[in-house]
Amino acid sequence: MKDFSKELTYKTSRSSGAGGQNVNKVETAVTVMWNVRESECFSIEAKEMIFEKLKNRINADGILQLTASESRTQLQNKKTATERILDLVEKALFIPKHRKPTKPSKSKIEKRIQAKKQLSEKKEHRRFRF
């Protein structure tokens, strides 16, 4: 996959939730934004795949946005957000292999039927007879 980390822009904000004075003073939450439409790293087909697979995360302006606020440090949150957005795009560009439908061979079918017959005979012999 191509490295498009140069096209990412970052914005910081205060994290939500408990955390005492640190939360109220320091902007540790990091929002990473990537303009998919104006990206020069991917072809038109790749961009279409990204738009299709990540349509719930891309806004009307064509910007993919992700926020990380798990860590107490801005640097760690920036690293986490970058890794997550790179992983998201990598998964969106993944093309699964086409599955060729197969049939079991005749010998395998015959073997299975013979095994069923053997088991059936074994159970038949267990029956109590008068």
Secondary structure, 3 states (H helix, E strand, C coil): CCCCHHHCEEEEECCCCCCCHHHHHCCCEEEEEEECCCCCCCCHHHHHHHHHHCCCCECCCCEEEEEECCCCCHHHHHHHHHHHHHHHHHHHCCCCCCCCCCCCCHHHHHHHHHHHHHHHHHHHHHCCCC
